[in-house]
């Protein structure tokens, strides 16, 4: 007994024999203290009828085994049969043993206290810690003794040891010391002890980490310590990370999980968990907590930054609960619910969950309610934001009832109310409500209703005026809305923009800003591009404001690569090209447009952009612009001045020869250039247009074919036009377009061009042998519209598929 405390097995790799206390005289064990069966000091000695003393638990077990085996009840020491198994407590002996034990433990505790010193050897410290574990596991009352002996601060000091084994053992010992002992736990709440323990969590995949988690789990059973643990910076973050780790052992993960469950007792910890990705405790509080807790947690949810996947989970878990609070709670709770709903409605998928949970009716009611129960303006702004979020989710809003009389979000009265709010609130709410209308007009199923409501309310002018708003978000929302409306309200918007009010100038100013390319600029140019291209007044005003010259410069800069890499480059460039193409639609009525095209050589610009691969709309618009320019070529070609005939020629015209003039355009029979007369042939655009005939986008093919058809127009030499197409190897691609029959418009255009080509006898003869072309023409003759059937009939006559009766019946149409 003098050489060890309790005869326990070795600690780690150190044997007890290698450890020696200072020489301290411990009282010897008397034979009477030891149970003959267990060979251990007794704690509850009892005496049998023969005077022999045993540990109560040991002798009871002996008698039980005798009974079960059918043996006689005998004394295990004398093996003589007993008349009775009665046991009498040996109180005097027990008291003596307890006093002896207390004296010995006091001495050994003193030894342990002196060994728990950073100056002691590793072996001494480990044995001291082991002894403290032993006495605390032996009796709960001993934990009080360890506390009274001042051992807990000494064990904590061992966490600073340079030995990993000592640190690890100290963590384990602390866990045993505080188990089921509130006062010992409170001692660890003092100072920076908890912070020190948390630091061990950062020791990746170590025994220290495992012991630290186990200790924190035990400490977390105390509500006071829950708050203390949560207050240590990073503690909850690390624990949350451990619960999702795939490299930790399962026990550590389980301990971390249970620790976090205990920490949920503290509301501040729940907030931290939510901030670090563990949202379920917060959601549970919203669903099941006390009213004030629900309010607090809902408010905090509105402040969190959630990723999109989490927003969906939150919407599914507490969406209905938040909507109910918004519908019937106090103003304070409604505010908390609205802020949370604002957060989770900002993702398309979670917004759809909220729609299905019934968010729209109370949301619309909140926006339109006036009087004593109305929301303050700051909360109406939140409601408007949520409505904008859910509307921009792409849901089918013409089927969801939001009010009485089967009203939907696109019913005329609801849209009128939205328009009224837009005109009578502040910029923040106006912006959100305009975004609501942007969402509703982005869908083909709802845009018609909104357009009808805007027209019936006479709100066009007021909507256009927002283009001049000083707030950028408000301007962007307004321009995007007008862009969505322009395909159905183009003329109304053009009329509203024209004049001296200034909105057109504001749009042009937005487009011209040299700040890269923004969403606002893309929307502004898209709006202008959608306005009626033949509105001469609008085009003239844009000419007066030098808008086209600015657009030409912006296109040039984009083509030079100055603004690559921004997400709005493509729609911005497409819009610029469409707006620029406006000038080609009014060439016959506006000489200034002709001058602009000549001065800036727009025919060359549009020809170059035919090769903007990957930008289908740019190619299509450029081909259309070239069609318009080419149609004017016959009017702009400079015809040669013929010299007057000589004297003989004037008297005898039959003897004079027509003068020969070289260098004339064979199509237009005059002097042509690309810059001055927009001639496709002179501008070498024919080959580029032919190349687009096998494009996968039929709208590009149609535009290219329309431009090529100007080579065969009535005002030009059609035979020469066919020759030009032959030289550009364009005949077969044109016939292929006819054969493919991709759209009615393409077939109509192809039939017209093919009929003109077949007027050339050689080509007609060659084509007559191709049954596919004949079949395509017959199909157009049978199924096309009236005009197409007429043209197809003429084409079939060229290839002798329909007899020509004109010589027999000259008077028949």
Secondary structure, 3 states (H helix, E strand, C coil): CCCCCCCCCCECCECHHHCCCCCCCCCCCCHHHECCCCCCECCCEEECCCCCEEEHHHHHHHHHHHHHHCCCCECCCCCCECCCCCCEECHHHHHHHHHHHHHHHHHHHHHHHHHCCCCCCHHHHHHHHHHHHHHHHHCCHHHHHHHHCCHHHHHHHHHHCCCHHHHHHHHHHHHHHHCCCHHHHHHHCCCCHHHHHHHHHHCCCCHHHHHHHHHHHHHCCCHHHHHHHHHCCCHHHHHHHHHCCCCCCHHHHHHHHHHHHHHCCCHHHHHHHHHCCCCHHHHHHHHHCCHHHHHHHHHHHCCCCCCHHHHHHHHHHHHHHHHHHHHHCCHHHHHHHHHHHHHHCCCHHHHHHHHHCCHHHHHHHHHHCCCCCCCCHHHHHHHHHHHHHHHCCCCCHHHCECCCCCCECCCHHHHHHHHHHHHCCCHHHHHHHHHHHHHHHCCCCCHHHHHHHHHHHCCHHHHHHHHHCCCHHHHHHHHHHHHHHHHHHHHHHHHHHCCCCCHHHHHHHHHHCCCCCCHHHHHHHHHHHHCCCCCHHHHHHHHHCCHHHHHHHHHHHHHCCCCCCCCCHHHHHHHHHHHHHHHHHCCCCCHHHHHHHHHCCHHHHHHHHHHCCCCHHHHHHHHHHHHHHHHHHHHHCECCCCCCCCHHHHHCHHHCCCCCCCCCCCCCCCECCHHHHCCCCCCCCHHHHHHHHHCCCHHHHHHHHHHHHHHHCCCCCHHHHHHHHHHCCCHHHHHHHHHHCCCHHHHHHHHHHHHHHCCCHHHHHHHCCCHHHHHHHHHHHHHCCHHHHHHHHHHHHHCCCCCCCCCCCCCCC
